[in-house]
Amino acid sequence: DAKTTQPPSMDCAEGRAANLPCNHSTISGNEYVYWYRQIHSQGPQYIIHGLKNNETNEMASLIITEDRKSSTLILPHATLRDTAVYYCIVRVGAGANSKLTFGKGITLSVRP
Amino acid sequence: DAGVTQSPTHLIKTRGQQVTLRCSPKSGHDTVSWYQQALGQGPQFIFQYYEEEERQRGNFPDRFSGHQFPNYSSELNVNALLLGDSALYLCASSLEAGGANSPLHFGNGTRLTVT
């Protein structure tokens, strides 16, 4: 399985952009990069995913490097409610063989 | 549009007992996966169900079994409970036709405590 590497924690000021890095140097050409977050005692919440191109939705932007070996999740205007554990995941396989393998994630703390 | 719902939210069982957890997938989804999350750890894949069959499984013993019903809902059964089975059990649903491009959507889980 392609593995991801994330720093254990980071913080940012409320209202500023939060840039969460992720390395996935062994990613294969057909594997997607997914981001989820988990707020204490809740289930993981889907944020965004991408294959090659940069993606943006109402929650965040995903920037994937051209060689696909790393990516950055951008929360453009962090709020206190964005404090959570963020998981960067390379989704292995397709169809029947597709699953999510979670690592330890990065704990984002948004300070007032 | 209801998301993934799980029941019960909390459960306390004694070692050696059996437990059944339930999951209703997000509307329109046909694939259900189960994950176990121990305290302080990321979720670990247990198994996945599609068309009422288990089609892939993580590194969990046979004490963990499941079922998917024709309406796509699912159950997770754990027999002979051990203290180490205490965890948050998460259900996730997705659409098979989307393959790896179809996000999994998670419920808020069932917190199982084994005493």
Interface residues (C-beta under 8 A of the other chain):
Chain A: N30 E31 Y32 Y34 Y36 S41 Q42 G43 P44 Q45 Y46 H49 L51 Y87 R91 G93 A94 G95 A96 N97 S98 K99 L100 T101 F102 G103 K104 G105
Chain B: V4 S33 Y35 Q41 G42 P43 Q44 F45 Q48 Y50 R55 Q56 G58 L90 A92 E96 G99 A100 N101 P103 L104 H105 F106 G107 N108 G109 R111
